[in-house]
Amino acid sequence: MVKHSILPQRGFFPQPVYLIGTYKDDGNPNFALITWITFCSVNPPMMMFASRGKKLTRELVEKNGMFSANLVTTNMMFMADYFGNTSGYEKNKCEDIQAEYSKGPALNVPVLKESPWIYECSLIDIIEKGDGYIYIGEIKNILVDGVIEDIGYGKIDMINLKPLIYAPGQYYKITEKIGTVGLSKKKLIE
Ligand SMILES: Cc1cc2nc3c(=O)[nH]c(=O)nc-3n(C[C@H](O)[C@H](O)[C@H](O)COP(=O)(O)O)c2cc1C
């Protein structure tokens, strides 16, 4: 494979798609689309997302000390794209597109009815790096769609869950499972 170097830039992929939920001062919910997001500790369970620039989400996460992270499925693509291209400073986004939400059972964070997998997190740290900020949250609760029966290791059915996948400027879906973890070891033993 012949390779060439390109200038360091933000091209990074694939990325998962989540909606970070917070409550505004007037009680309305706000959601922003975030794709720079991952797990960072198992015990205690923690996750982190990165954000840069002026965003209502950053302000509210810092002020309220908590947020929800709602997995986006392919069915939620329109909603997610709207939340990712509209500022919460200017609009009541949920009202605009009639997105249904409720208060999380564990924390005072809005959670989306349509999302099948939601983390409720309390903010434990903010790390400033370059022009970005990393928000680290301890996971206090995970809300899982009732139809998902087995959430054990290796049991999540990504075909049925239908998570939306992001690559700069484009959305994708997952269509096929092609392996299980440990398959290389099995092959070497045979
Ligand atoms: C596909 C996509 C991915 C995005 N990922 C991020 C991200 O990882 N971090 C971030 O700070 N903003 C990201 N954004 C931008 C925010 O979602 C956007 O600025 C949003 O309007 C912020 O809303 P708010 O002002 O209500 O917080 C993304 C937008 C899109 C469309």
The ligand as a Tripos MOL2 file, in Angstrom:
@<TRIPOS>MOLECULE
LIG
   31    33     1     0     0
SMALL
NO_CHARGES

@<TRIPOS>ATOM
      1 C1        -22.1660   15.7200   12.7450 C.3       1 LIG1
      2 C2        -21.8390   16.7290   13.8200 C.ar      1 LIG1
      3 C3        -20.9420   16.3990   14.8150 C.ar      1 LIG1
      4 C4        -20.6200   17.3230   15.8230 C.ar      1 LIG1
      5 N1        -19.7350   16.9810   16.8040 N.ar      1 LIG1
      6 C5        -19.3860   17.8990   17.7470 C.ar      1 LIG1
      7 C6        -18.4500   17.5650   18.7770 C.ar      1 LIG1
      8 O1        -17.9760   16.4340   18.8900 O.2       1 LIG1
      9 N2        -18.1100   18.5520   19.6600 N.ar      1 LIG1
     10 C7        -18.6490   19.8100   19.5900 C.ar      1 LIG1
     11 O2        -18.3020   20.6660   20.4200 O.2       1 LIG1
     12 N3        -19.5630   20.1390   18.6610 N.ar      1 LIG1
     13 C8        -19.9400   19.2190   17.7390 C.ar      1 LIG1
     14 N4        -20.8690   19.5390   16.7870 N.ar      1 LIG1
     15 C9        -21.4490   20.9010   16.7900 C.3       1 LIG1
     16 C10       -22.5890   21.1200   17.7890 C.3       1 LIG1
     17 O3        -23.5150   20.0490   17.7950 O.3       1 LIG1
     18 C11       -23.3030   22.4330   17.4080 C.3       1 LIG1
     19 O4        -22.3910   23.5090   17.5560 O.3       1 LIG1
     20 C12       -24.5840   22.6970   18.1750 C.3       1 LIG1
     21 O5        -25.3180   23.6870   17.4750 O.3       1 LIG1
     22 C13       -24.3430   23.1860   19.5760 C.3       1 LIG1
     23 O6        -25.5910   23.4380   20.1580 O.3       1 LIG1
     24 P1        -25.7820   24.2280   21.5280 P.3       1 LIG1
     25 O7        -25.3420   25.6530   21.3080 O.co2     1 LIG1
     26 O8        -27.2560   24.1270   21.7680 O.co2     1 LIG1
     27 O9        -24.9630   23.5650   22.5570 O.co2     1 LIG1
     28 C14       -21.2170   18.6180   15.8040 C.ar      1 LIG1
     29 C15       -22.1460   18.9280   14.8040 C.ar      1 LIG1
     30 C16       -22.4650   18.0020   13.8230 C.ar      1 LIG1
     31 C17       -23.4870   18.3550   12.7630 C.3       1 LIG1
@<TRIPOS>BOND
     1     1     2 1
     2     2     3 ar
     3     2    30 ar
     4     3     4 ar
     5     4     5 ar
     6     4    28 ar
     7     5     6 ar
     8     6     7 ar
     9     6    13 1
    10     7     8 2
    11     7     9 ar
    12     9    10 ar
    13    10    11 2
    14    10    12 ar
    15    12    13 ar
    16    13    14 ar
    17    14    15 1
    18    14    28 ar
    19    15    16 1
    20    16    17 1
    21    16    18 1
    22    18    19 1
    23    18    20 1
    24    20    21 1
    25    20    22 1
    26    22    23 1
    27    23    24 1
    28    24    25 2
    29    24    26 1
    30    24    27 1
    31    28    29 ar
    32    29    30 ar
    33    30    31 1
@<TRIPOS>SUBSTRUCTURE
     1 LIG1         1 GROUP 0 **** ****
